[in-house]
Structures are given as structure tokens and as C-alpha cells.
């Protein structure tokens, strides 16, 4: 059981976290630069953004390989594997795979669906682990290691990516259809689930990059469910913002400005240790997300896609994603400010006050470790 936990932590916490870093440095930064370029009329920024987005698979490969402590040649070769895994997929026609391991240039009928970040994730892990077995084991390591990494990565991509793309295809269809038919209910579900994932030690950004991918959007457009798909992405942003702003406001008294910034613009994951000690502290921001989610899908109709949907207020990436994907209007800006900042903070603060009053939350329950250090040093100094 200990071994299972070790592997789960290694691949689905450490490696997925590294994958999110790769996405952040390419696709996500590209989205921000593109948005700035479009709003300022600086076309060269849009060009820069296209190069950044085009390096997504390579960055994922390198990031995961580094997280798995692979040698340099394996790390560099993993850029190729990440690129392959991100690009390879399948043509899906009438709900079935009609062509295996193809590119978007195929002439087959149907929709080409690449495995995207999910395909890169699995292919790179397999290639890295196999390559680590031969790395630095021969006198011609400079030839053997890259060849093994790339060939194993190709085989893994060829075998797995079409299946991964098939799963992601139906997951995207389900979310798009469900949100189109039940925007209120799905607003609650998506905002709550993605928000909770954001606070857990796994990457909501990586998961959203897989679910709300450009290919998934193309399928939603072809199926006439684009509106539901984009609204689900907007609800995901709101749910993530609720966790980050909620914890930041609710714990301000204990953590001060440092805690406000580190949680509000950093990550609510900092509260995970406190949540394990007292799970009730998780209720206010989660309720805030559940309330703001349907307001987003039903009234303000905020939209978002890709990795931005799982970032929340981290570097203000979530709101920037909404600005990029939602037509600019008074309703959009009002909804953005209200649902991503004001309401989550207000609801969490009010519920936090109530929980303090009834004893569900006690002083110190929301204190971050870094915030405790000055108090500890002060007490030690006082006690000599």
C-alpha cells in the first residue's frame, strides 16, 4: 500500500504538477500575451503567443522528465516525446475511432481529436521510466539514450494517445451537452469540483487543459454545444477563484497581507495541511463556489477554455482567460468582478464568522505555517 501511495504521489502529484508548470510557461503565458496583443493592437504579441503555444508539448515533456529526476539526455529527448504525445490522436467518426494515430492532415471523414496534454503526460512518463533504465549504462550513451527515449515515446504515443483522445472526446461532449441542457446544475457541479481539485495537491490547470482543449472546443462547435462548453469553462474559473479568494479573505485575520497575497494570487493549496486537521474550514469557499457557479452560467454567462479555466486568480490568469473568451460588455465585467472577487470573499467571510461563532473553526485553524514563524520567534525571544 505504501508503494502504491508513493507511485500515485510521484506521477499524479509531482509529475502532474510539473506538467502544469510546462503548460503555464507556454500555453497559458501565450494566452496572456495574445490577449494583451489583441487589446492593444500589437500584432507582434499575437505572433509571439503562437510560438509559445506551439511549444506546449515540448515544455510538458521537459517538465515531467525533470520532475522524475531523469538525466539530461532523457530530459532533452522528452521534448520530442511530449511533442508527439500532445499531437497524436485519432479521427473519430460517428462516435467511433475510424483512424488510429493520425495527424490533423488526415483525409479521413470525422473529427480529428488529438490527445493533447493528457497524451503527452502518459507518453513522457513511460518513455522516461524506460529510458532511465539505459541512461548512462553504455559507452555510447549519447546515442542510445535519446534513441530509446524517442522510440519508446513514439510507441507509447501511438498505442495510448488515440485511446486517451477517445476518452477526452466523450468527456468534453458530456460536459458540453450537460451544461447546455442543465446550466444551473452543471454550474454548481463544475465550479465545486474544479475548485476542490485546485485546492487538492493535484493540478486543476493540467486537468482543465485536457478537458477544455482547443480540439474539444472544435467538437463542441461541430455539435452545436459550444455555448455549454464555454460556460462550463467559465464556471470552472469561478469555482477556482472562490477557493483562492475565499481562503485569502477568511484567513486574513490570522495570516495578514502575506497570506492574502500568497493565497489570493498564489494558491489555496497552502491550506491543505489545515484542511486535513479541520475539514470544516473547506466548507465556506466551497459553498461560495457552488453559489457563484450557476450565477456565472445562468446570468453573467462567463466563458473560458483551456488551462486558464483551472488557474483561478493565480497571477489573475483565470480572469484574463475570461476576458479573452467572453465578449466585452458591462455584464461580462460586472460578472467578472462580482463572481471572481467580491462574492467569494463576502460569502466565505460571512460563513467563516458563523463557523467561528458556533465553534466549527477556532483561532489558529487557518494559520499558515509561514505565518506562524514570526509568532514562534517572538515567543522564543520573550522566553529567552
Kinemage of the C-alpha trace (Angstrom):
@kinemage 1
@onewidth
@group {chain A} dominant
@subgroup {mainchain}
@vectorlist {calphas} color= white
{ca unk a 1} P 0.000 0.000 0.000
{ca unk a 2} L 2.905 2.334 0.781
{ca unk a 3} L 4.368 1.645 -2.679
{ca unk a 4} L 1.042 2.457 -4.333
{ca unk a 5} L 0.852 5.793 -2.499
{ca unk a 6} L 4.450 6.509 -3.475
{ca unk a 7} L 3.734 5.933 -7.169
{ca unk a 8} L 0.479 7.892 -7.059
{ca unk a 9} L 2.312 10.811 -5.457
{ca unk a 10} L 5.167 10.529 -7.953
{ca unk a 11} L 3.039 10.514 -11.090
{ca unk a 12} L -0.249 12.226 -10.217
{ca unk a 13} L 1.060 14.881 -7.842
{ca unk a 14} L 4.715 15.584 -8.684
{ca unk a 15} L 4.650 14.827 -12.429
{ca unk a 16} L 1.237 16.422 -12.959
{ca unk a 17} L 2.374 19.494 -11.047
{ca unk a 18} L 5.411 19.710 -13.341
{ca unk a 19} L 3.107 19.315 -16.325
{ca unk a 20} L 1.143 22.331 -15.101
{ca unk a 21} L 4.405 24.308 -14.985
{ca unk a 22} L 5.086 23.372 -18.602
{ca unk a 23} L 1.574 24.456 -19.566
{ca unk a 24} L 1.960 27.694 -17.631
{ca unk a 25} L 5.239 28.602 -19.328
{ca unk a 26} L 3.865 28.059 -22.836
{ca unk a 27} L 0.139 27.734 -23.496
{ca unk a 28} L -1.001 29.848 -20.575
{ca unk a 29} L 1.583 32.603 -20.989
{ca unk a 30} L 0.798 32.529 -24.688
{ca unk a 31} L -2.871 33.150 -23.888
{ca unk a 32} L -1.985 36.146 -21.713
{ca unk a 33} L 0.360 37.624 -24.332
{ca unk a 34} L -2.215 37.049 -27.079
{ca unk a 35} L -4.927 38.768 -25.037
{ca unk a 36} L -2.673 41.775 -24.413
{ca unk a 37} L -1.805 41.898 -28.113
{ca unk a 38} L -5.451 41.796 -29.177
{ca unk a 39} L -6.495 44.515 -26.734
{ca unk a 40} L -3.546 46.804 -27.523
{ca unk a 41} L -3.407 46.194 -31.257
{ca unk a 42} L 0.216 44.999 -31.038
{ca unk a 43} L 0.159 42.236 -33.654
{ca unk a 44} L 3.704 41.081 -32.914
{ca unk a 45} L 2.499 39.903 -29.485
{ca unk a 46} L -0.073 37.664 -31.168
{ca unk a 47} L 2.769 36.145 -33.222
{ca unk a 48} L 4.868 35.637 -30.104
{ca unk a 49} L 1.891 33.929 -28.456
{ca unk a 50} L 1.578 31.446 -31.334
{ca unk a 51} L 5.220 30.368 -30.833
{ca unk a 52} L 4.651 29.990 -27.084
{ca unk a 53} L 1.540 27.852 -27.603
{ca unk a 54} L 3.315 25.768 -30.246
{ca unk a 55} L 5.956 24.708 -27.706
{ca unk a 56} L 3.386 23.266 -25.281
{ca unk a 57} L 4.103 19.577 -25.869
{ca unk a 58} L 7.868 20.059 -25.696
{ca unk a 59} L 7.637 22.031 -22.439
{ca unk a 60} L 5.410 19.373 -20.884
{ca unk a 61} L 7.920 16.693 -21.852
{ca unk a 62} L 10.881 18.522 -20.359
{ca unk a 63} L 8.980 19.490 -17.187
{ca unk a 64} L 7.810 15.945 -16.455
{ca unk a 65} L 11.241 14.452 -17.170
{ca unk a 66} L 12.870 16.898 -14.747
{ca unk a 67} L 10.287 16.066 -12.066
{ca unk a 68} L 11.094 12.368 -12.493
{ca unk a 69} L 14.800 13.179 -11.924
{ca unk a 70} L 15.840 11.937 -15.353
{ca unk a 71} L 19.338 12.524 -16.759
{ca unk a 72} L 19.970 15.415 -19.161
{ca unk a 73} L 19.755 13.378 -22.384
{ca unk a 74} L 16.444 11.877 -21.255
{ca unk a 75} L 15.130 15.326 -20.363
{ca unk a 76} L 16.045 16.801 -23.746
{ca unk a 77} L 14.705 13.809 -25.684
{ca unk a 78} L 11.482 14.037 -23.712
{ca unk a 79} L 10.790 17.302 -25.534
{ca unk a 80} L 10.279 15.215 -28.673
{ca unk a 81} L 8.096 12.713 -26.832
{ca unk a 82} L 5.976 15.479 -25.332
{ca unk a 83} L 5.505 16.989 -28.767
{ca unk a 84} L 4.393 13.635 -30.217
{ca unk a 85} L 2.077 12.813 -27.316
{ca unk a 86} L 0.477 16.231 -27.499
{ca unk a 87} L -0.146 15.972 -31.262
{ca unk a 88} L -1.071 12.333 -31.926
{ca unk a 89} L -4.688 11.260 -31.602
{ca unk a 90} L -7.441 9.722 -33.683
{ca unk a 91} L -10.130 10.528 -36.182
{ca unk a 92} L -13.474 9.952 -34.501
{ca unk a 93} L -16.452 9.405 -36.786
{ca unk a 94} L -19.987 8.684 -35.545
{ca unk a 95} L -18.630 8.182 -32.034
{ca unk a 96} L -16.035 5.568 -33.066
{ca unk a 97} L -12.312 5.706 -33.851
{ca unk a 98} L -12.056 5.463 -37.631
{ca unk a 99} L -8.324 6.054 -37.938
{ca unk a 100} L -5.534 5.397 -35.432
{ca unk a 101} L -2.515 7.584 -34.635
{ca unk a 102} L -3.056 10.268 -37.246
{ca unk a 103} L -2.370 13.961 -37.673
{ca unk a 104} L -4.829 16.733 -38.394
{ca unk a 105} L -3.843 16.488 -42.070
{ca unk a 106} L -5.611 13.167 -42.490
{ca unk a 107} L -8.186 12.846 -45.236
{ca unk a 108} L -10.437 10.500 -43.256
{ca unk a 109} L -14.018 11.526 -42.523
{ca unk a 110} L -14.804 12.613 -38.996
{ca unk a 111} L -13.206 14.851 -36.384
{ca unk a 112} L -9.502 14.661 -35.646
{ca unk a 113} L -9.043 14.692 -31.871
{ca unk a 114} L -5.518 14.944 -30.514
{ca unk a 115} L -4.687 13.512 -27.095
{ca unk a 116} L -3.236 16.904 -26.132
{ca unk a 117} L -1.603 17.407 -22.722
{ca unk a 118} L -3.125 14.155 -21.436
{ca unk a 119} L -1.402 12.159 -24.182
{ca unk a 120} L 1.906 13.932 -23.565
{ca unk a 121} L 1.603 13.210 -19.835
{ca unk a 122} L 1.330 9.426 -20.212
{ca unk a 123} L 3.764 9.096 -23.120
{ca unk a 124} L 6.524 11.060 -21.392
{ca unk a 125} L 6.185 9.146 -18.119
{ca unk a 126} L 6.523 5.794 -19.912
{ca unk a 127} L 9.414 6.978 -22.104
{ca unk a 128} L 11.267 8.476 -19.131
{ca unk a 129} L 10.960 5.448 -16.899
{ca unk a 130} L 12.192 3.108 -19.649
{ca unk a 131} L 14.978 5.478 -20.719
{ca unk a 132} L 16.219 5.793 -17.133
{ca unk a 133} L 16.984 2.054 -17.228
{ca unk a 134} L 19.554 2.511 -20.020
{ca unk a 135} L 20.749 6.050 -19.348
{ca unk a 136} L 24.490 6.202 -18.607
{ca unk a 137} L 24.731 2.424 -18.835
{ca unk a 138} L 26.701 2.267 -22.109
{ca unk a 139} L 29.781 3.936 -23.607
{ca unk a 140} L 27.644 5.361 -26.417
{ca unk a 141} L 25.075 6.907 -24.097
{ca unk a 142} L 24.780 9.995 -26.278
{ca unk a 143} L 23.250 7.774 -28.990
{ca unk a 144} L 21.471 5.071 -27.009
{ca unk a 145} L 19.573 7.219 -24.513
{ca unk a 146} L 17.937 9.641 -26.996
{ca unk a 147} L 17.065 6.812 -29.388
{ca unk a 148} L 15.457 4.717 -26.642
{ca unk a 149} L 13.587 7.722 -25.195
{ca unk a 150} L 12.190 8.852 -28.538
{ca unk a 151} L 11.313 5.390 -29.878
{ca unk a 152} L 9.656 4.262 -26.639
{ca unk a 153} L 7.853 7.597 -26.539
{ca unk a 154} L 6.594 7.110 -30.082
{ca unk a 155} L 5.338 3.590 -29.378
{ca unk a 156} L 3.619 4.793 -26.179
{ca unk a 157} L 2.065 7.718 -28.061
{ca unk a 158} L 0.950 5.515 -30.956
{ca unk a 159} L -0.664 2.963 -28.644
{ca unk a 160} L -2.145 5.233 -25.952
{ca unk a 161} L -2.910 8.639 -27.470
{ca unk a 162} L -5.843 7.558 -29.654
{ca unk a 163} L -7.439 5.906 -26.600
{ca unk a 164} L -6.744 8.962 -24.450
{ca unk a 165} L -8.215 11.213 -27.142
{ca unk a 166} L -11.301 8.970 -27.275
{ca unk a 167} L -11.871 9.328 -23.521
{ca unk a 168} L -11.279 13.100 -23.610
{ca unk a 169} L -13.601 13.355 -26.617
{ca unk a 170} L -16.529 11.865 -24.706
{ca unk a 171} L -15.711 13.747 -21.506
{ca unk a 172} L -15.787 17.004 -23.442
{ca unk a 173} L -19.056 16.045 -25.146
{ca unk a 174} L -20.632 15.117 -21.819
{ca unk a 175} L -19.676 18.410 -20.157
{ca unk a 176} L -20.753 20.475 -23.194
{ca unk a 177} L -24.111 18.672 -23.548
{ca unk a 178} L -24.829 18.604 -19.817
{ca unk a 179} L -24.074 22.316 -19.408
{ca unk a 180} L -26.176 23.158 -22.473
{ca unk a 181} L -29.166 21.223 -21.079
{ca unk a 182} L -28.670 21.954 -17.366
{ca unk a 183} L -26.594 25.142 -16.988
{ca unk a 184} L -27.763 25.687 -13.397
{ca unk a 185} L -26.888 22.217 -12.125
{ca unk a 186} L -23.644 21.980 -14.101
{ca unk a 187} L -22.669 25.446 -12.891
{ca unk a 188} L -22.775 24.099 -9.346
{ca unk a 189} L -21.032 20.798 -10.172
{ca unk a 190} L -18.212 22.186 -12.346
{ca unk a 191} L -17.436 25.131 -10.047
{ca unk a 192} L -17.414 22.912 -6.963
{ca unk a 193} L -15.423 20.002 -8.411
{ca unk a 194} L -12.757 22.054 -10.198
{ca unk a 195} L -12.446 24.388 -7.208
{ca unk a 196} L -11.878 21.448 -4.866
{ca unk a 197} L -9.294 19.978 -7.277
{ca unk a 198} L -7.486 23.335 -7.271
{ca unk a 199} L -7.008 23.150 -3.510
{ca unk a 200} L -6.023 19.467 -3.527
{ca unk a 201} L -2.354 18.652 -4.226
{ca unk a 202} L -3.086 17.841 -7.880
{ca unk a 203} L -3.140 20.181 -10.851
{ca unk a 204} L -6.507 21.665 -11.780
{ca unk a 205} L -4.718 23.610 -14.537
{ca unk a 206} L -3.457 20.410 -16.156
{ca unk a 207} L -6.865 18.736 -15.875
{ca unk a 208} L -8.658 21.737 -17.385
{ca unk a 209} L -6.094 21.916 -20.188
{ca unk a 210} L -7.074 18.339 -21.057
{ca unk a 211} L -10.851 18.794 -20.766
{ca unk a 212} L -11.252 22.295 -22.211
{ca unk a 213} L -8.725 21.848 -25.018
{ca unk a 214} L -8.964 23.600 -28.424
{ca unk a 215} L -9.849 20.236 -30.006
{ca unk a 216} L -12.690 19.757 -27.526
{ca unk a 217} L -13.932 23.224 -28.435
{ca unk a 218} L -13.895 22.305 -32.151
{ca unk a 219} L -16.019 19.238 -31.399
{ca unk a 220} L -18.433 21.334 -29.318
{ca unk a 221} L -18.753 23.802 -32.207
{ca unk a 222} L -19.494 20.978 -34.653
{ca unk a 223} L -22.104 19.529 -32.265
{ca unk a 224} L -23.756 22.867 -31.595
{ca unk a 225} L -22.834 22.788 -27.880
{ca unk a 226} L -20.145 25.474 -27.951
{ca unk a 227} L -22.140 27.693 -25.589
{ca unk a 228} L -22.414 24.997 -22.926
{ca unk a 229} L -18.751 24.051 -23.287
{ca unk a 230} L -17.518 27.615 -22.826
{ca unk a 231} L -19.947 28.289 -19.961
{ca unk a 232} L -18.598 25.212 -18.166
{ca unk a 233} L -15.096 26.655 -18.520
{ca unk a 234} L -16.315 29.927 -17.033
{ca unk a 235} L -17.864 28.073 -14.094
{ca unk a 236} L -14.532 26.316 -13.544
{ca unk a 237} L -12.774 29.694 -13.318
{ca unk a 238} L -15.339 30.963 -10.819
{ca unk a 239} L -15.009 27.834 -8.678
{ca unk a 240} L -11.224 28.176 -8.554
{ca unk a 241} L -11.433 31.888 -7.731
{ca unk a 242} L -13.881 31.096 -4.904
{ca unk a 243} L -11.352 28.776 -3.261
{ca unk a 244} L -8.443 31.197 -3.518
{ca unk a 245} L -10.231 34.431 -2.665
{ca unk a 246} L -12.366 32.657 -0.062
{ca unk a 247} L -9.437 31.285 1.910
{ca unk a 248} L -7.473 34.531 1.494
{ca unk a 249} L -10.275 36.681 2.946
{ca unk a 250} L -11.402 34.185 5.558
{ca unk a 251} L -7.885 33.765 6.967
{ca unk a 252} L -6.799 37.419 6.708
{ca unk a 253} L -7.032 37.973 10.461
{ca unk a 254} L -4.551 35.141 11.067
{ca unk a 255} L -2.249 35.474 8.056
{ca unk a 256} L -2.289 39.193 7.239
{ca unk a 257} L -1.273 40.686 3.910
{ca unk a 258} L 1.262 37.924 3.215
{ca unk a 259} L -1.437 35.275 3.490
{ca unk a 260} L -3.837 37.370 1.429
{ca unk a 261} L -1.374 37.598 -1.458
{ca unk a 262} L 0.007 34.048 -1.234
{ca unk a 263} L -3.472 32.527 -1.304
{ca unk a 264} L -5.362 35.123 -3.351
{ca unk a 265} L -2.764 35.381 -6.126
{ca unk a 266} L -0.849 32.167 -5.425
{ca unk a 267} L -2.731 29.038 -4.426
{ca unk a 268} L -5.311 27.853 -1.912
{ca unk a 269} L -3.320 24.609 -1.741
{ca unk a 270} L -1.404 26.264 1.110
{ca unk a 271} L -4.398 25.472 3.340
{ca unk a 272} L -4.288 21.722 2.618
{ca unk a 273} L -2.473 20.919 5.872
{ca unk a 274} L -5.052 22.874 7.868
{ca unk a 275} L -7.898 21.203 5.960
{ca unk a 276} L -6.577 17.778 6.992
{ca unk a 277} L -6.710 18.921 10.640
{ca unk a 278} L -10.145 20.551 10.388
{ca unk a 279} L -12.071 19.789 7.149
{ca unk a 280} L -14.804 22.249 8.152
{ca unk a 281} L -12.646 25.195 7.090
{ca unk a 282} L -13.128 23.985 3.494
{ca unk a 283} L -16.894 24.494 3.605
{ca unk a 284} L -17.132 28.334 3.211
{ca unk a 285} L -15.062 28.705 -0.011
{ca unk a 286} L -16.650 25.560 -1.469
{ca unk a 287} L -20.148 26.891 -0.770
{ca unk a 288} L -19.090 30.200 -2.312
{ca unk a 289} L -18.066 28.351 -5.488
{ca unk a 290} L -21.343 26.411 -5.564
{ca unk a 291} L -23.287 29.681 -5.335
{ca unk a 292} L -21.196 31.643 -7.851
{ca unk a 293} L -21.015 28.795 -10.416
{ca unk a 294} L -24.682 28.880 -11.516
{ca unk a 295} L -24.694 32.682 -11.381
{ca unk a 296} L -21.916 32.510 -13.955
{ca unk a 297} L -23.661 30.028 -16.278
{ca unk a 298} L -27.178 31.444 -15.924
{ca unk a 299} L -26.861 35.224 -15.516
{ca unk a 300} L -23.429 36.601 -16.376
{ca unk a 301} L -22.515 33.843 -18.866
{ca unk a 302} L -18.764 34.000 -18.317
{ca unk a 303} L -16.807 31.840 -20.750
{ca unk a 304} L -13.357 30.294 -20.731
{ca unk a 305} L -11.366 27.455 -22.263
{ca unk a 306} L -8.068 25.643 -21.859
{ca unk a 307} L -5.620 25.812 -18.978
{ca unk a 308} L -6.937 29.209 -17.825
{ca unk a 309} L -10.130 27.520 -16.610
{ca unk a 310} L -8.200 25.765 -13.849
{ca unk a 311} L -5.993 28.629 -12.657
{ca unk a 312} L -8.387 30.827 -10.679
{ca unk a 313} L -6.822 34.091 -9.519
{ca unk a 314} L -3.274 32.680 -9.641
{ca unk a 315} L -1.491 35.526 -11.374
{ca unk a 316} L -5.005 36.639 -12.399
{ca unk a 317} L -4.813 34.017 -15.171
{ca unk a 318} L -8.413 32.809 -14.748
{ca unk a 319} L -9.945 36.295 -15.067
{ca unk a 320} L -7.642 37.025 -18.027
{ca unk a 321} L -8.901 33.833 -19.680
{ca unk a 322} L -12.481 35.001 -19.171
{ca unk a 323} L -11.645 38.392 -20.681
{ca unk a 324} L -10.086 36.629 -23.692
{ca unk a 325} L -13.038 34.284 -24.321
{ca unk a 326} L -16.089 36.336 -23.275
{ca unk a 327} L -17.294 39.232 -25.461
{ca unk a 328} L -16.559 42.501 -23.676
{ca unk a 329} L -19.667 44.074 -22.141
{ca unk a 330} L -20.910 45.637 -18.944
{ca unk a 331} L -22.391 42.253 -17.988
{ca unk a 332} L -19.070 40.472 -18.513
{ca unk a 333} L -17.038 42.965 -16.468
{ca unk a 334} L -19.676 43.086 -13.721
{ca unk a 335} L -19.791 39.295 -13.540
{ca unk a 336} L -16.009 39.007 -13.570
{ca unk a 337} L -15.559 41.391 -10.632
{ca unk a 338} L -18.553 40.106 -8.689
{ca unk a 339} L -18.093 36.334 -9.124
{ca unk a 340} L -14.306 36.096 -9.165
{ca unk a 341} L -13.585 38.519 -6.338
{ca unk a 342} L -16.395 40.165 -4.362
{ca unk a 343} L -18.955 37.389 -3.771
{ca unk a 344} L -16.444 34.589 -2.982
{ca unk a 345} L -14.751 36.817 -0.410
{ca unk a 346} L -18.035 38.022 1.102
{ca unk a 347} L -19.679 34.589 1.318
{ca unk a 348} L -16.561 32.949 2.747
{ca unk a 349} L -16.096 35.752 5.279
{ca unk a 350} L -19.724 35.564 6.477
{ca unk a 351} L -19.707 31.777 6.747
{ca unk a 352} L -16.305 31.928 8.429
{ca unk a 353} L -17.687 34.321 11.050
{ca unk a 354} L -20.611 31.953 11.632
{ca unk a 355} L -18.324 28.936 11.955
{ca unk a 356} L -16.124 30.765 14.453
{ca unk a 357} L -19.231 31.627 16.470
{ca unk a 358} L -20.551 28.064 16.628
{ca unk a 359} L -17.076 26.612 17.271
{ca unk a 360} L -16.572 24.822 13.953
{ca unk a 361} L -13.490 26.961 13.317
{ca unk a 362} L -11.142 28.016 16.095
{ca unk a 363} L -8.277 30.550 16.220
{ca unk a 364} L -5.222 29.013 14.549
{ca unk a 365} L -7.187 26.671 12.278
{ca unk a 366} L -6.456 28.824 9.217
{ca unk a 367} L -2.957 29.963 10.151
{ca unk a 368} L -0.354 29.132 7.504
{ca unk a 369} L 2.949 27.642 8.669
{ca unk a 370} L 4.948 30.610 7.381
{ca unk a 371} L 2.631 32.948 9.270
{ca unk a 372} L 3.287 31.066 12.497
{ca unk a 373} L 7.058 31.534 12.305
{ca unk a 374} L 7.169 35.191 13.417
{ca unk a 375} L 4.956 34.321 16.406
{ca unk a 376} L 7.186 31.394 17.349
{ca unk a 377} L 10.326 33.546 17.080
{ca unk a 378} L 8.691 36.302 19.140
{ca unk a 379} L 7.696 33.880 21.885
{ca unk a 380} L 11.163 32.292 21.885
{ca unk a 381} L 12.765 35.711 22.213
{ca unk a 382} L 10.403 36.626 25.047
{ca unk a 383} L 11.225 33.389 26.860
{ca unk a 384} L 14.935 33.979 26.424
